[in-house]
Protein backbone atom coordinates (compact mmCIF):
# COMPACT_ATOMS: atom_id res chain seq x y z
CA UNK A 1 0.00 0.00 0.00
CA UNK A 2 1.62 3.25 -1.03
CA UNK A 3 0.04 6.64 -1.33
CA UNK A 4 1.43 10.13 -1.89
CA UNK A 5 -0.95 13.04 -1.51
CA UNK A 6 -0.60 16.80 -0.98
CA UNK A 7 -1.87 18.44 2.22
CA UNK A 8 -1.48 21.41 4.52
CA UNK A 9 -0.18 21.64 8.09
CA UNK A 10 -0.05 23.87 11.09
CA UNK A 11 3.10 23.73 13.11
CA UNK A 12 3.27 26.51 15.67
CA UNK A 13 6.42 26.56 17.86
CA UNK A 14 8.13 27.86 21.04
CA UNK A 15 10.23 26.55 23.97
CA UNK A 16 9.25 26.25 27.59
CA UNK A 17 9.82 29.44 29.45
CA UNK A 18 10.21 26.69 31.99
CA UNK A 19 10.42 22.88 32.00
CA UNK A 20 12.08 20.30 34.23
CA UNK A 21 15.84 20.74 34.12
CA UNK A 22 18.02 17.75 33.42
CA UNK A 23 21.66 17.58 34.39
CA UNK A 24 22.71 17.55 30.75
CA UNK A 25 20.11 20.06 29.57
CA UNK A 26 20.87 23.76 29.66
CA UNK A 27 19.55 26.56 27.51
CA UNK A 28 22.11 27.90 25.08
CA UNK A 29 23.08 31.54 25.35
CA UNK A 30 20.77 33.52 23.11
CA UNK A 31 18.44 30.53 22.65
CA UNK A 32 15.86 31.30 25.30
CA UNK A 33 15.80 31.44 29.07
CA UNK A 34 17.06 28.56 31.20
CA UNK A 35 14.49 25.81 31.47
CA UNK A 36 12.79 25.18 34.80
CA UNK A 37 10.01 22.89 36.05
CA UNK A 38 6.50 22.93 34.70
CA UNK A 39 3.77 20.46 33.74
CA UNK A 40 4.72 17.94 31.02
CA UNK A 41 3.96 19.09 27.48
CA UNK A 42 2.28 16.49 25.24
CA UNK A 43 0.96 18.56 22.31
CA UNK A 44 3.32 18.65 19.33
CA UNK A 45 1.94 22.04 18.30
CA UNK A 46 2.81 23.42 21.74
CA UNK A 47 6.31 21.92 21.59
CA UNK A 48 6.91 23.51 18.22
CA UNK A 49 5.54 26.87 19.33
CA UNK A 50 7.78 26.96 22.39
CA UNK A 51 10.83 25.84 20.43
CA UNK A 52 10.52 28.70 17.94
CA UNK A 53 9.98 31.26 20.69
CA UNK A 54 13.10 30.05 22.51
CA UNK A 55 15.47 30.70 19.62
CA UNK A 56 15.64 34.47 20.06
CA UNK A 57 17.43 36.63 17.52
CA UNK A 58 20.73 34.74 17.37
CA UNK A 59 19.52 31.36 16.06
CA UNK A 60 16.95 30.05 13.60
CA UNK A 61 15.19 26.72 13.07
CA UNK A 62 16.80 24.81 10.19
CA UNK A 63 15.35 21.27 10.35
CA UNK A 64 12.37 19.89 12.27
CA UNK A 65 11.68 16.17 12.68
CA UNK A 66 8.71 14.81 14.60
CA UNK A 67 8.89 11.07 15.16
CA UNK A 68 5.91 9.00 16.26
CA UNK A 69 3.11 11.49 16.72
CA UNK A 70 -0.33 10.15 17.58
CA UNK A 71 -3.50 10.82 15.60
CA UNK A 72 -4.62 13.36 18.22
CA UNK A 73 -1.48 15.51 17.73
CA UNK A 74 0.36 14.38 20.86
CA UNK A 75 3.83 12.86 20.93
CA UNK A 76 3.75 9.16 21.79
CA UNK A 77 5.06 8.82 25.38
CA UNK A 78 7.02 5.65 24.58
CA UNK A 79 8.47 6.18 21.10
CA UNK A 80 7.96 9.88 20.43
CA UNK A 81 10.73 12.41 19.84
CA UNK A 82 10.70 15.91 18.38
CA UNK A 83 13.99 17.49 17.32
CA UNK A 84 14.71 21.02 16.17
CA UNK A 85 18.12 21.52 14.56
CA UNK A 86 19.20 25.15 14.42
CA UNK A 87 21.50 27.48 12.56
CA UNK A 88 23.15 30.72 13.62
CA UNK A 89 22.62 34.06 11.94
CA UNK A 90 26.02 35.27 10.67
CA UNK A 91 27.31 38.44 12.19
CA UNK A 92 27.46 41.46 9.86
CA UNK A 93 30.54 41.51 7.68
CA UNK A 94 33.06 43.97 9.11
CA UNK A 95 33.82 47.04 7.01
CA UNK A 96 36.88 47.04 4.80
CA UNK A 97 40.00 48.57 6.34
CA UNK A 98 40.26 52.31 5.82
CA UNK A 99 42.37 53.27 2.86
CA UNK A 100 45.78 54.75 3.65
CA UNK A 101 45.76 58.24 2.07
CA UNK A 102 49.55 57.95 1.63
CA UNK A 103 49.25 54.78 -0.52
CA UNK A 104 50.16 55.61 -4.13
CA UNK A 105 47.39 55.04 -6.65
CA UNK A 106 47.78 51.54 -8.09
CA UNK A 107 49.83 50.24 -5.14
CA UNK A 108 48.55 46.99 -3.51
CA UNK A 109 46.01 47.52 -0.76
CA UNK A 110 46.42 45.83 2.64
CA UNK A 111 44.96 42.27 2.66
CA UNK A 112 41.34 41.98 3.81
CA UNK A 113 40.82 38.65 5.62
CA UNK A 114 37.39 39.49 7.02
CA UNK A 115 35.53 37.16 4.63
CA UNK A 116 37.71 34.17 5.51
CA UNK A 117 37.36 34.95 9.21
CA UNK A 118 33.57 35.18 8.92
CA UNK A 119 33.46 31.87 7.02
CA UNK A 120 35.61 30.16 9.67
CA UNK A 121 33.42 31.50 12.46
CA UNK A 122 30.36 30.06 10.73
CA UNK A 123 31.96 26.64 10.24
CA UNK A 124 33.15 26.43 13.85
CA UNK A 125 30.02 27.87 15.45
CA UNK A 126 27.90 25.84 17.87
CA UNK A 127 24.10 25.94 17.84
CA UNK A 128 21.45 24.65 20.24
CA UNK A 129 19.64 21.41 19.45
CA UNK A 130 16.17 21.20 20.99
CA UNK A 131 14.76 17.76 21.76
CA UNK A 132 11.39 16.83 23.27
CA UNK A 133 10.71 13.41 24.80
CA UNK A 134 8.18 12.20 27.37
CA UNK A 135 6.82 15.71 27.89
CA UNK A 136 10.21 17.22 28.74
CA UNK A 137 12.67 19.29 26.76
CA UNK A 138 16.46 19.06 26.50
CA UNK A 139 18.61 21.78 24.93
CA UNK A 140 22.03 20.62 23.85
CA UNK A 141 24.20 23.68 23.54
CA UNK A 142 27.23 22.28 21.70
CA UNK A 143 25.63 20.86 18.55
CA UNK A 144 27.33 21.58 15.23
CA UNK A 145 26.20 24.69 13.39
CA UNK A 146 27.19 23.96 9.80
CA UNK A 147 27.66 26.74 7.29
CA UNK A 148 25.46 24.70 4.95
CA UNK A 149 22.53 24.91 7.37
CA UNK A 150 21.30 28.20 5.94
CA UNK A 151 17.61 27.50 5.26
CA UNK A 152 15.81 29.60 7.84
CA UNK A 153 12.45 28.11 8.67
CA UNK A 154 9.64 30.45 9.60
CA UNK A 155 6.98 29.42 12.05
CA UNK A 156 4.63 27.10 10.18
CA UNK A 157 1.20 28.31 9.15
CA UNK A 158 -0.42 24.89 9.58
CA UNK A 159 -0.82 22.73 12.70
CA UNK A 160 0.20 19.13 13.24
CA UNK A 161 -3.45 18.43 13.98
CA UNK A 162 -4.33 19.71 10.50
CA UNK A 163 -1.63 17.56 8.92
CA UNK A 164 -2.87 14.42 10.58
CA UNK A 165 -6.50 15.15 9.78
CA UNK A 166 -5.68 15.71 6.10
CA UNK A 167 -3.65 12.49 6.05
CA UNK A 168 -6.58 10.55 7.50
CA UNK A 169 -8.83 12.02 4.80
CA UNK A 170 -6.31 10.78 2.25
CA UNK A 171 -6.40 7.24 3.63
CA UNK A 172 -3.83 7.15 6.42
CA UNK A 173 -4.24 4.14 8.74
CA UNK A 174 -6.41 4.99 11.74
CA UNK A 175 -4.60 5.63 15.04
CA UNK A 176 -1.16 5.01 13.50
CA UNK A 177 2.02 6.69 14.72
CA UNK A 178 3.36 9.04 12.06
CA UNK A 179 6.67 10.70 11.30
CA UNK A 180 6.45 14.32 10.15
CA UNK A 181 9.19 16.66 8.94
CA UNK A 182 9.06 20.37 8.19
CA UNK A 183 11.48 21.88 5.70
CA UNK A 184 12.18 24.69 3.23
CA UNK A 185 12.43 24.19 -0.54
CA UNK A 186 15.78 24.92 -2.18
CA UNK A 187 15.53 27.37 -5.07
CA UNK A 188 11.95 28.36 -4.25
CA UNK A 189 12.16 31.34 -1.92
CA UNK A 190 9.63 31.42 0.86
CA UNK A 191 8.15 27.98 0.19
CA UNK A 192 8.02 25.67 3.21
CA UNK A 193 6.84 22.10 3.05
CA UNK A 194 6.04 19.20 5.30
CA UNK A 195 6.00 15.47 4.73
CA UNK A 196 4.28 12.69 6.65
CA UNK A 197 5.04 8.98 6.59
CA UNK A 198 3.65 5.89 8.30
CA UNK A 199 5.58 2.64 7.93
CA UNK A 200 4.93 -0.79 9.40
CA UNK A 201 6.78 -3.44 7.38
CA UNK A 202 5.40 -6.52 9.20
CA UNK A 203 1.89 -5.34 8.29
CA UNK A 204 2.92 -4.12 4.83
CA UNK A 205 1.74 -0.58 5.53
CA UNK A 206 3.58 2.27 3.83
CA UNK A 207 1.86 5.64 3.60
CA UNK A 208 3.20 9.01 2.38
CA UNK A 209 1.68 12.48 2.42
CA UNK A 210 3.37 15.73 1.30
CA UNK A 211 2.35 19.32 0.76
CA UNK A 212 3.10 23.02 1.09
CA UNK A 213 2.67 24.95 4.31
CA UNK A 214 0.03 27.27 2.88
CA UNK A 215 -2.71 27.27 5.51
CA UNK A 216 -4.45 30.47 6.48
CA UNK A 217 -2.51 32.17 9.25
CA UNK A 218 -3.81 31.28 12.69
CA UNK A 219 -4.57 34.06 15.14
CA UNK A 220 -3.22 33.05 18.53
CA UNK A 221 -5.23 33.69 21.67
CA UNK A 222 -4.00 36.71 23.65
Buried (B, 14 or more C-beta within 10 A) or exposed (E): EEEEBEBBBBBBBBBBBBBBBEEEBBBBEBBBEEBEEBEEBBBBBBBBBBBBBBBBEBBBBBBBBBBBBBBEBBBBEEEBBBBBBBBBBEEEEEEEEEEEEEEEEEEEEEEEEEEEEBEEBBEEBBBBBBBBBEBBBBBBBEBEBBBEBEBEBEBBBBBBBBBBBBBBEBEBBEEBBBBBBBBBEEEEEEEBBBBBBBBEEEEEBEBBBBBBBEBEEBEEEE
